[in-house]
Amino acid sequence: MRKNIVAGNWKMNKTLQEGLELAKGIDKALAGKNPNCDVIIGTPFIHLASVVEAIDTKKIGVAAENCADKASGAYTGEVSAEMVASTGAKYVILGHSERRAYYHETPEILKEKVKLALANGLTPIFCIGEVLEERESGKHFEVVKSQIEHSLFDLSAEDFGKIILAYEPVWAIGTGKTATAEQAQEMHAFIRKTLADKYGKEVADNCSILYGGSCNPSNAKELFSNTDVDGGLIGGASLKVDTFTAIIDAF
């Protein structure tokens, strides 16, 4: 059975000290509770090792927000999948819409990142999604299918089974717009069918597909009640203990 997951993505927010305070706050809020979902926090690189040490990693997984598409070498400023894994982090967010848009990450680059993440024992949280123009011109299904095919469909069924997907309607990120629960379900069902056509029903049914578009405490329950929405990749609402734990409680 696939897992329900609530994953925070802190983006470029919080100093090390602030991040440790937030992580410890989430850890404390979940102490003695048994959430009905897996909980992950995605932090900037500089936080990873310290956060892993500061929290109960049996209850809260830790993710990097990116990794390099090269294994090692003369790539100043880059952080490899092996380095991420050495911090104790178990997950890595890849292909986020902001990285595709601002840092020109192509399907080929992302394919390499996924391979390196898997080779180093990391679970990729792989992001897909369309921008407003693509949604309005009716190309949203085509765009999302292409993103999956070009970066992930070279994987074996066994390796694909290690991937978590996150659908981001890019037009609903940080804009205050949210895809309706029906729009989210429609796309998630389409993604699952795309996976089933390639890998078969069992692999598709076992893949967790998260929703990543302005999910917050007021809409999480409605979004998560959809058959094919297995949780959320949470941006702004993951930066405060109370809003993040309220989304976890939606399960």
MOLINUR-V644318 format. One record per pair of residues at least 4 apart in sequence whose C-alpha atoms are under 8 Angstrom apart, sorted by sequence separation. I is the first residue (numbers start at 1). J is the second residue. If there is no record, write none. Layout:
BEGIN
i	j
I	J
I	J
END
This chain:
BEGIN
i	j
10	14
14	18
15	19
16	20
17	21
18	22
19	23
20	24
21	25
22	26
23	27
24	28
25	29
26	30
27	31
30	34
43	47
44	48
47	51
48	52
49	53
50	54
51	55
52	56
56	60
57	61
79	83
80	84
81	85
82	86
83	87
84	88
85	89
95	99
96	100
97	101
98	102
99	103
100	104
101	105
105	109
106	110
107	111
108	112
109	113
110	114
111	115
112	116
113	117
114	118
115	119
116	120
117	121
118	122
130	134
131	135
132	136
133	137
134	138
135	139
139	143
140	144
141	145
142	146
143	147
144	148
145	149
146	150
147	151
148	152
149	153
150	154
155	159
156	160
157	161
158	162
159	163
168	172
169	173
171	175
172	176
173	177
179	183
180	184
181	185
182	186
183	187
184	188
185	189
186	190
187	191
188	192
189	193
190	194
191	195
192	196
193	197
194	198
195	199
196	200
197	201
199	203
200	204
201	205
202	206
203	207
211	215
215	219
216	220
217	221
219	223
220	224
221	225
222	226
225	229
234	238
235	239
239	243
240	244
241	245
242	246
243	247
244	248
245	249
246	250
247	251
14	19
30	35
43	48
52	57
55	60
57	62
79	84
84	89
85	90
95	100
98	103
99	104
100	105
105	110
117	122
118	123
130	135
134	139
135	140
148	153
149	154
155	160
168	173
172	177
173	178
179	184
195	200
196	201
199	204
215	220
224	229
238	243
239	244
99	105
100	106
117	123
118	124
134	140
171	177
172	178
195	201
196	202
223	229
224	230
237	243
238	244
117	124
172	179
196	203
224	231
237	244
72	80
152	160
195	203
196	204
224	232
71	80
134	143
195	204
196	205
52	62
68	78
70	80
71	81
95	105
114	124
130	140
169	179
234	244
51	62
67	78
68	79
69	80
71	82
129	140
193	204
67	79
68	80
192	204
67	80
68	81
130	143
192	205
48	62
67	81
129	143
130	144
48	63
95	110
129	144
192	207
48	64
94	110
128	144
67	84
215	232
23	41
211	229
215	233
216	234
41	60
43	62
45	64
94	113
128	147
209	228
210	229
211	230
215	234
39	59
40	60
41	61
42	62
43	63
44	64
45	65
64	84
94	114
128	148
209	229
210	230
211	231
212	232
213	233
214	234
215	235
38	59
39	60
40	61
41	62
42	63
43	64
44	65
167	188
188	209
208	229
209	230
210	231
211	232
212	233
213	234
214	235
216	237
38	60
39	61
40	62
41	63
42	64
43	65
208	230
209	231
210	232
211	233
212	234
214	236
215	237
38	61
40	63
42	65
208	231
210	233
212	235
19	43
64	89
67	92
92	117
62	88
63	89
66	92
217	243
221	247
224	250
20	47
62	89
63	90
64	91
65	92
66	93
67	94
184	211
216	243
217	244
220	247
224	251
19	47
23	51
27	55
61	89
62	90
63	91
64	92
65	93
66	94
27	56
61	90
62	91
63	92
64	93
65	94
217	246
221	250
16	46
20	50
24	54
61	91
63	93
92	122
94	124
96	126
97	127
217	247
220	250
221	251
6	37
10	41
11	42
13	44
16	47
20	51
23	54
24	55
90	121
91	122
92	123
93	124
94	125
95	126
96	127
97	128
216	247
4	36
5	37
6	38
7	39
8	40
9	41
10	42
11	43
12	44
19	51
23	55
81	113
90	122
91	123
92	124
93	125
94	126
95	127
96	128
97	129
4	37
5	38
6	39
7	40
8	41
9	42
10	43
11	44
27	60
89	122
90	123
91	124
92	125
93	126
94	127
95	128
217	250
3	37
4	38
5	39
6	40
7	41
8	42
9	43
10	44
20	54
91	125
93	127
179	213
3	38
5	40
7	42
52	87
81	116
82	117
85	120
178	213
48	84
52	88
81	117
85	121
178	214
192	228
52	89
85	122
114	151
126	163
128	165
177	214
178	215
49	87
82	120
114	152
124	162
125	163
126	164
127	165
128	166
129	167
130	168
131	169
132	170
176	214
45	84
48	87
49	88
81	120
111	150
123	162
124	163
125	164
126	165
127	166
128	167
129	168
130	169
131	170
132	171
173	212
174	213
175	214
184	223
189	228
48	88
49	89
69	109
107	147
111	151
123	163
124	164
125	165
126	166
127	167
128	168
129	169
130	170
131	171
173	213
174	214
188	228
48	89
69	110
81	122
110	151
111	152
118	159
123	164
125	166
127	168
129	170
130	171
172	213
173	214
181	222
185	226
188	229
70	112
108	150
157	199
161	203
165	207
167	209
172	214
181	223
185	227
69	112
70	113
107	150
108	151
160	203
164	207
165	208
166	209
167	210
168	211
169	212
170	213
185	228
69	113
107	151
118	162
163	207
164	208
165	209
166	210
167	211
168	212
169	213
185	229
68	113
71	116
153	198
161	206
164	209
165	210
166	211
167	212
168	213
181	226
184	229
67	113
70	116
141	187
145	191
157	203
161	207
164	210
166	212
167	213
69	116
144	191
141	190
145	194
42	92
67	117
42	93
11	65
9	65
174	236
166	232
166	233
97	168
97	170
2	205
3	206
5	208
1	205
2	206
4	208
6	210
1	206
2	207
3	208
5	210
2	208
39	248
37	248
29	241
36	248
35	248
36	249
35	249
37	251
26	241
30	245
36	251
25	241
29	245
35	251
22	239
22	240
26	244
22	241
26	245
9	233
11	235
5	230
6	231
7	232
8	233
9	234
10	235
4	230
5	231
6	232
7	233
8	234
9	235
10	236
3	230
4	231
5	232
6	233
7	234
8	235
9	236
2	230
6	234
10	238
9	238
10	239
8	238
8	239
8	244
6	247
6	248
END
